Amino acid sequence: MDDNSQKPVMPSADAESKGIALYHDMRVEEDFAKCATRLFAILKMAAVKSPGVPRLLYLDVQGHRDAAGDYDADAREIIHEFLLGYLGPYLTEIHTPLYEAKNPQPQREDIPDVLNLRDPHREHAYDHRELPLRNRDSHPDRRRSRPPVRAIADYLGLDEPICLICWQAPVERAHVVPESLGGSNDVRNFALLCRRHHREAPDVADAEAFWSWVDYACERDGHMKWAGVAPETLARAERVGVRIETSGPVRKSLHHFDRVRDELVRHYGWSPEDFAGGDHWGSLMVEFHTVMDAATSTHFNVAKKASTEAWAFEVARRRLRDGAAEREADVDRTVVASRPSVELAERTVRKSPDSGDARRLVEAARRADIAVEAAALVRDLIGSAGVSSAEEVLRGIKEEVADRTAQFDRLADELMGQTVCRHCGHAIARIGDASWRHSAAAPMSRGCRAASFDRDGTWDDSLDRTWKASPSKTYR
């Protein structure tokens, strides 16, 4: 079984064991998240199709080298942590370029339904606010001339120089990060692409965005890999269970922005609401042009590239979202309103009118809100009238805000208990002796089978159900 049709499936190590061989090639365009997701998918598929049969996983790694020639952080995390630490119990054997390991225990069959990857502090996280140059390695080779095509092919794990996306020749040397944006002539900063895909590839300051686009283009244009292959070969592959797509998706339009829209939807997951007009669209266009000016370039004198502009729109959207989150965080330092505990207390009062603890919490929050609004009003007065004596009034109100906010926080600490739902992983809390409730209203925890909400999002105690299944597992 193979989720990458570039190489044949490796046979089982022991024919008598009647095991199933799982093969994956971690190609250069895959980062940790993509590789982990695909490894998990082929494991789940094997468990569904052949339950209880020994599973032997074979992993190859192409590219993913650092300055010292060792595997980079993504490859090392897959090989040393994800395979051994997470997938290991569900496999009988693991074969990688660095080791071979056998599971001393019988392989487990209770594979989680969903793989959750949570690692907000990954070193490859891109700072959308600063728009920095991001290479895969912080210490590139300072060579002045471009490496030969053969050296690039060897690094990419290609037997011969062909396009990474469509497997066609001849090829061109494509900079991952263009020289005009600070990209180097290190072999790790090159890909081999045919002329068509070279002209389509994004010209951006983010190396991971380039490789992500290559991965997307491989899926979009995967049918092109089989152009020219004899029909007998395709038929032979289908007879052994290898499904090969020989036709690609229909391009709806040749208009430039339609191509940008198509890529935003298919590659970055935009929804129709993201394209809706309104006040936010003007801000988005301002951010878009900021990103285009600071972190993109032209290539082959091609001023408009759908892939480059799609990336710029996505980064602009994230910059606006990051900015909004920062503004909300600044407000949260002084404003008590809209805290999950307050919402939870209000829902508790509605469902349990006799809960004195919840009423005390809500009243404290409202008093703090009034004080904060008064402080904002006085601040506006100072800004418009310039009355120096009003500063003393503002100082006093700020002290009152601090006192009432501290009172609210003390009450919340005394009255509220908080933890994580063992079924869905969302935050749950309780006030006093009240029952545990999900802090977030629907739809945030709608997927939890232990939770049920009314139409208005309030907790419905009458519909509590016990979920006896084991909780989902999470890889951190």
Disulfide bonds with the S-S distance in Angstrom:
none
